[in-house]
Amino acid sequence: MLNIGVIGCGAIGRDHIRRLTDLVPGCQVVACADYFEEAAIKVAAQYEGMKAYKTGEELRSEERRVGKE
């Protein structure tokens, strides 16, 4: 399984998440980030187990840390 984090939860980011989740086998979007944190929280709430972050830096930092455990 390929875990992916998407930075940007506007219309294009949401479309990327939808396509990755629905159309790409072996892929799972596990995190999203947006400067407007409410947008990331709203998107993450639509998908089971997805985490929301305020910045791409936070997403990358956390996901790297989790990946090393």
LUMDRENLO-914028 format. One record per residue (C-alpha): z, x, y; residue number from 1; chain; residue in one letter. Coordinates in nm, 2 decimals. Each point is the difference from the previous one (the first is absolute). Example, Ala and Ser with C-alpha at 12.3 -4.5 7.8 and 13.67 -1.06 7.14 Angstrom:
<rs>
<r><up>0.78</up><east>1.23</east><north>-0.45</north><i>1</i><ch>A</ch><aa>A</aa></r>
<r><up>-0.07</up><east>0.14</east><north>0.34</north><i>2</i><ch>A</ch><aa>S</aa></r>
</rs>
This chain:
<rs>
<r><up>0.00</up><east>0.00</east><north>0.00</north><i>1</i><ch>A</ch><aa>M</aa></r>
<r><up>-0.10</up><east>0.13</east><north>0.34</north><i>2</i><ch>A</ch><aa>L</aa></r>
<r><up>0.26</up><east>-0.09</east><north>0.27</north><i>3</i><ch>A</ch><aa>N</aa></r>
<r><up>-0.14</up><east>-0.03</east><north>0.35</north><i>4</i><ch>A</ch><aa>I</aa></r>
<r><up>0.16</up><east>-0.03</east><north>0.35</north><i>5</i><ch>A</ch><aa>G</aa></r>
<r><up>-0.21</up><east>-0.16</east><north>0.28</north><i>6</i><ch>A</ch><aa>V</aa></r>
<r><up>0.06</up><east>0.10</east><north>0.36</north><i>7</i><ch>A</ch><aa>I</aa></r>
<r><up>-0.10</up><east>-0.28</east><north>0.24</north><i>8</i><ch>A</ch><aa>G</aa></r>
<r><up>0.06</up><east>-0.37</east><north>-0.07</north><i>9</i><ch>A</ch><aa>C</aa></r>
<r><up>-0.25</up><east>-0.15</east><north>0.23</north><i>10</i><ch>A</ch><aa>G</aa></r>
<r><up>-0.30</up><east>-0.20</east><north>-0.13</north><i>11</i><ch>A</ch><aa>A</aa></r>
<r><up>-0.17</up><east>0.31</east><north>-0.15</north><i>12</i><ch>A</ch><aa>I</aa></r>
<r><up>0.32</up><east>0.13</east><north>-0.16</north><i>13</i><ch>A</ch><aa>G</aa></r>
<r><up>0.07</up><east>-0.34</east><north>-0.15</north><i>14</i><ch>A</ch><aa>R</aa></r>
<r><up>-0.35</up><east>-0.02</east><north>-0.14</north><i>15</i><ch>A</ch><aa>D</aa></r>
<r><up>0.04</up><east>0.35</east><north>-0.15</north><i>16</i><ch>A</ch><aa>H</aa></r>
<r><up>0.32</up><east>-0.11</east><north>-0.16</north><i>17</i><ch>A</ch><aa>I</aa></r>
<r><up>-0.16</up><east>-0.32</east><north>-0.14</north><i>18</i><ch>A</ch><aa>R</aa></r>
<r><up>-0.30</up><east>0.19</east><north>-0.14</north><i>19</i><ch>A</ch><aa>R</aa></r>
<r><up>0.21</up><east>0.27</east><north>-0.15</north><i>20</i><ch>A</ch><aa>L</aa></r>
<r><up>0.24</up><east>-0.25</east><north>-0.16</north><i>21</i><ch>A</ch><aa>T</aa></r>
<r><up>-0.25</up><east>-0.25</east><north>-0.12</north><i>22</i><ch>A</ch><aa>D</aa></r>
<r><up>-0.32</up><east>0.20</east><north>-0.08</north><i>23</i><ch>A</ch><aa>L</aa></r>
<r><up>0.10</up><east>0.36</east><north>-0.09</north><i>24</i><ch>A</ch><aa>V</aa></r>
<r><up>0.13</up><east>0.03</east><north>-0.36</north><i>25</i><ch>A</ch><aa>P</aa></r>
<r><up>0.29</up><east>0.24</east><north>-0.05</north><i>26</i><ch>A</ch><aa>G</aa></r>
<r><up>0.09</up><east>-0.01</east><north>0.37</north><i>27</i><ch>A</ch><aa>C</aa></r>
<r><up>0.32</up><east>-0.13</east><north>0.16</north><i>28</i><ch>A</ch><aa>Q</aa></r>
<r><up>0.09</up><east>-0.01</east><north>0.37</north><i>29</i><ch>A</ch><aa>V</aa></r>
<r><up>0.37</up><east>0.09</east><north>0.01</north><i>30</i><ch>A</ch><aa>V</aa></r>
<r><up>0.05</up><east>0.05</east><north>0.37</north><i>31</i><ch>A</ch><aa>A</aa></r>
<r><up>-0.14</up><east>-0.09</east><north>0.34</north><i>32</i><ch>A</ch><aa>C</aa></r>
<r><up>0.08</up><east>0.12</east><north>0.35</north><i>33</i><ch>A</ch><aa>A</aa></r>
<r><up>-0.08</up><east>-0.13</east><north>0.35</north><i>34</i><ch>A</ch><aa>D</aa></r>
<r><up>0.12</up><east>0.10</east><north>0.35</north><i>35</i><ch>A</ch><aa>Y</aa></r>
<r><up>0.08</up><east>-0.37</east><north>0.04</north><i>36</i><ch>A</ch><aa>F</aa></r>
<r><up>0.26</up><east>-0.01</east><north>-0.28</north><i>37</i><ch>A</ch><aa>E</aa></r>
<r><up>0.00</up><east>-0.38</east><north>-0.02</north><i>38</i><ch>A</ch><aa>E</aa></r>
<r><up>-0.37</up><east>0.02</east><north>-0.11</north><i>39</i><ch>A</ch><aa>A</aa></r>
<r><up>0.09</up><east>0.24</east><north>-0.28</north><i>40</i><ch>A</ch><aa>A</aa></r>
<r><up>0.29</up><east>-0.21</east><north>-0.11</north><i>41</i><ch>A</ch><aa>I</aa></r>
<r><up>-0.21</up><east>-0.32</east><north>0.00</north><i>42</i><ch>A</ch><aa>K</aa></r>
<r><up>-0.27</up><east>0.17</east><north>-0.21</north><i>43</i><ch>A</ch><aa>V</aa></r>
<r><up>0.25</up><east>0.16</east><north>-0.24</north><i>44</i><ch>A</ch><aa>A</aa></r>
<r><up>0.16</up><east>-0.34</east><north>-0.06</north><i>45</i><ch>A</ch><aa>A</aa></r>
<r><up>-0.33</up><east>-0.13</east><north>-0.14</north><i>46</i><ch>A</ch><aa>Q</aa></r>
<r><up>0.00</up><east>0.25</east><north>-0.29</north><i>47</i><ch>A</ch><aa>Y</aa></r>
<r><up>0.27</up><east>0.05</east><north>-0.26</north><i>48</i><ch>A</ch><aa>E</aa></r>
<r><up>0.18</up><east>0.34</east><north>0.03</north><i>49</i><ch>A</ch><aa>G</aa></r>
<r><up>-0.19</up><east>0.12</east><north>0.31</north><i>50</i><ch>A</ch><aa>M</aa></r>
<r><up>0.21</up><east>0.19</east><north>0.26</north><i>51</i><ch>A</ch><aa>K</aa></r>
<r><up>-0.06</up><east>-0.02</east><north>0.38</north><i>52</i><ch>A</ch><aa>A</aa></r>
<r><up>0.04</up><east>0.29</east><north>0.24</north><i>53</i><ch>A</ch><aa>Y</aa></r>
<r><up>-0.03</up><east>0.03</east><north>0.38</north><i>54</i><ch>A</ch><aa>K</aa></r>
<r><up>-0.20</up><east>0.32</east><north>0.00</north><i>55</i><ch>A</ch><aa>T</aa></r>
<r><up>-0.24</up><east>0.18</east><north>-0.23</north><i>56</i><ch>A</ch><aa>G</aa></r>
<r><up>0.22</up><east>0.30</east><north>0.03</north><i>57</i><ch>A</ch><aa>E</aa></r>
<r><up>0.29</up><east>-0.20</east><north>-0.15</north><i>58</i><ch>A</ch><aa>E</aa></r>
<r><up>-0.22</up><east>-0.13</east><north>-0.28</north><i>59</i><ch>A</ch><aa>L</aa></r>
<r><up>-0.13</up><east>0.34</east><north>-0.09</north><i>60</i><ch>A</ch><aa>R</aa></r>
<r><up>0.35</up><east>0.16</east><north>0.02</north><i>61</i><ch>A</ch><aa>S</aa></r>
<r><up>0.17</up><east>-0.26</east><north>-0.22</north><i>62</i><ch>A</ch><aa>E</aa></r>
<r><up>-0.28</up><east>-0.02</east><north>-0.25</north><i>63</i><ch>A</ch><aa>E</aa></r>
<r><up>-0.01</up><east>0.38</east><north>-0.04</north><i>64</i><ch>A</ch><aa>R</aa></r>
<r><up>0.38</up><east>0.00</east><north>-0.06</north><i>65</i><ch>A</ch><aa>R</aa></r>
<r><up>-0.02</up><east>-0.28</east><north>-0.26</north><i>66</i><ch>A</ch><aa>V</aa></r>
<r><up>-0.29</up><east>0.16</east><north>-0.17</north><i>67</i><ch>A</ch><aa>G</aa></r>
<r><up>0.21</up><east>0.31</east><north>-0.07</north><i>68</i><ch>A</ch><aa>K</aa></r>
<r><up>0.28</up><east>-0.18</east><north>-0.18</north><i>69</i><ch>A</ch><aa>E</aa></r>
</rs>
